[in-house]
Amino acid sequence: MSRAIADLEERLQTRLLNRSTRKVALTQAGEIYLERCRQILEDVVRADEEASEAQSRPMGKLRVHSFASVGMSYILPAIKEYRASYPQVSVDLTLSQRVPELFEGGTDVAIVAMSSALPDSDLVSHLLGSSFSILCASPEYAREKGTPSVPAELVNHECLPLRTPAFPAFEWLLESHGRPESMKVSGPVELNTAEAVAMAARASMGIGGVPVYTALEGLTEHLHASSFAQVHRRTNPNVD
């Protein structure tokens, strides 16, 4: 111990201890040095505790990206529940129809609807669930122009294409007798959110392919005089 202290004094070029035959006492420089060392050790212990706590209890800002329809129907309600469990986490939610650049855009997690795997294999994805869309029209549209009994009859109707990265706007993948069938469709209005398609369908502007979680409210709230009339079921992408 004496040798270690002597080496330290030599390195610092100052005396830390006053030595006599009867006792050893700290010099003024020694007292200052000891206090600073204690503070440093306390800071190290505190840093270890904070790092361990951050690992076990989430805190800070969570940046979330979601497609608009999924975000409004599911993510917003989930954020309220999440923050009730983790109040030290703030959430920055972005609603957009594009697939975000996770690394470049500063996004921590993205909830997207995709019909195939994500293009970047470096990303980690988890399947949250599967959904489907239904082709909807207003009762007024159905009375005036009828409803197609088979997918091929869609060519005689005004359709409301939904343009997203998940699937081509003017190509609908439908179920016909339990089998998938791809249909080319056309219409005077092209939209980029499911909510807009639902509103256009309610306004009798045509037949829209609406995710079931977007159309469900209109189908269930007005059971006998619904603003929607279901036409066909449409295959929808997974939600990752």
SVG drawing of the C-alpha trace seen along z (x, -y; Angstrom):
<svg xmlns="http://www.w3.org/2000/svg" viewBox="-83 -22 92 44">
<polyline fill="none" stroke="black" stroke-width="0.4" points="0.0,0.0 2.8,-2.4 4.5,-1.8 1.3,-2.4 0.7,-5.7 4.3,-6.7 4.0,-5.9 0.8,-7.9 2.4,-10.9 5.3,-10.7 2.9,-10.6 0.9,-13.6 4.0,-15.5 2.4,-16.3 2.3,-15.0 -1.0,-13.4 0.0,-12.3 1.9,-13.9 3.7,-11.1 5.2,-11.1 6.4,-8.4 3.0,-8.5 0.4,-9.1 -0.4,-9.6 -2.7,-12.5 -4.0,-13.8 -2.5,-16.9 -4.9,-19.5 -4.2,-18.2 -4.8,-14.6 -8.2,-15.7 -9.2,-17.2 -8.0,-14.2 -9.8,-11.8 -13.1,-13.7 -12.9,-13.8 -12.2,-10.0 -15.2,-9.3 -17.4,-11.4 -16.1,-9.5 -16.8,-6.1 -20.3,-7.3 -20.9,-8.4 -19.7,-5.0 -22.1,-3.2 -25.0,-5.5 -24.2,-5.0 -24.3,-1.2 -27.6,-1.5 -29.2,-3.7 -28.0,-1.5 -29.4,1.5 -32.7,-0.3 -33.1,-1.4 -32.7,2.2 -35.4,3.5 -37.7,0.5 -38.2,-1.3 -37.8,-5.1 -37.1,-7.8 -38.7,-8.4 -40.1,-5.6 -40.4,-6.6 -43.2,-4.6 -44.3,-4.6 -47.5,-3.1 -49.7,-3.0 -52.6,-5.5 -55.5,-3.0 -53.7,-0.6 -52.3,-3.4 -55.7,-5.0 -57.6,-1.8 -55.1,0.1 -51.8,-1.8 -53.3,-4.9 -55.4,-2.9 -52.4,-0.7 -50.2,-3.7 -52.6,-4.7 -52.3,-1.3 -48.6,-1.1 -48.0,-4.4 -50.1,-3.4 -47.6,-0.6 -44.5,-2.6 -45.2,-6.3 -41.5,-7.2 -41.7,-6.5 -42.9,-9.2 -44.2,-8.1 -43.6,-9.9 -46.1,-8.4 -45.9,-9.1 -48.8,-8.0 -47.8,-7.6 -48.5,-5.2 -44.9,-4.7 -42.5,-2.1 -40.0,-4.1 -36.2,-4.1 -35.7,-2.7 -31.9,-3.3 -31.8,-6.7 -35.1,-8.1 -34.6,-7.5 -37.6,-5.2 -37.5,-2.6 -40.4,-0.4 -42.7,-0.4 -46.1,1.3 -46.8,1.9 -49.2,4.0 -47.2,6.0 -48.2,8.8 -44.6,10.1 -41.5,10.0 -39.7,6.7 -37.1,6.0 -34.2,5.3 -33.1,8.6 -31.2,6.7 -34.5,5.7 -36.1,7.9 -39.9,8.4 -42.6,10.1 -46.0,11.1 -48.6,9.3 -51.6,10.7 -53.4,11.2 -56.4,9.3 -58.5,9.0 -60.4,6.3 -64.0,6.2 -65.3,4.5 -67.9,2.0 -70.4,-0.3 -73.1,-2.5 -76.7,-1.2 -77.5,-4.0 -74.8,-2.9 -75.9,0.7 -79.5,-0.3 -78.6,-2.5 -75.8,-0.4 -76.2,3.0 -73.5,5.2 -71.2,7.6 -72.0,11.3 -68.6,12.4 -65.2,10.5 -65.3,10.3 -68.3,8.0 -66.1,5.3 -65.1,4.1 -68.6,2.6 -68.3,0.6 -66.5,-2.5 -63.9,-1.3 -61.9,-3.2 -58.3,-2.0 -56.3,-2.2 -52.7,-3.1 -50.2,-1.9 -46.8,-0.1 -48.7,3.1 -50.3,3.8 -50.8,2.2 -53.6,-0.3 -55.4,1.0 -55.0,4.7 -57.2,6.4 -56.7,9.9 -60.1,11.3 -61.5,14.6 -63.8,16.4 -65.2,19.7 -62.4,20.0 -59.7,19.4 -57.6,16.2 -58.4,14.3 -56.5,11.2 -58.6,8.4 -57.6,5.3 -59.9,2.4 -60.3,-1.2 -62.0,-4.2 -62.1,-8.0 -60.6,-8.5 -57.4,-7.1 -56.8,-7.4 -53.9,-6.6 -55.6,-5.9 -58.2,-3.4 -60.2,-6.1 -60.5,-8.1 -61.7,-5.0 -64.3,-4.4 -65.5,-8.0 -65.7,-7.8 -67.6,-4.6 -70.1,-6.0 -70.5,-9.0 -71.6,-6.6 -68.6,-7.4 -67.9,-3.7 -66.9,-0.3 -63.9,-0.5 -61.6,2.2 -61.5,1.3 -59.6,3.2 -62.2,4.9 -61.0,3.0 -61.8,-0.3 -65.1,0.8 -66.2,2.6 -67.6,-0.5 -69.8,-1.4 -71.0,2.2 -71.8,2.7 -73.1,-0.7 -76.0,-0.7 -76.9,2.9 -80.2,2.4 -79.5,-0.8 -75.7,-0.5 -73.7,-3.1 -71.9,-0.1 -73.1,2.8 -70.6,5.6 -69.8,6.8 -66.9,9.3 -64.1,10.3 -60.7,9.3 -57.4,10.9 -55.3,8.4 -51.6,8.3 -50.2,9.3 -49.4,6.8 -45.8,6.8"/>
</svg>
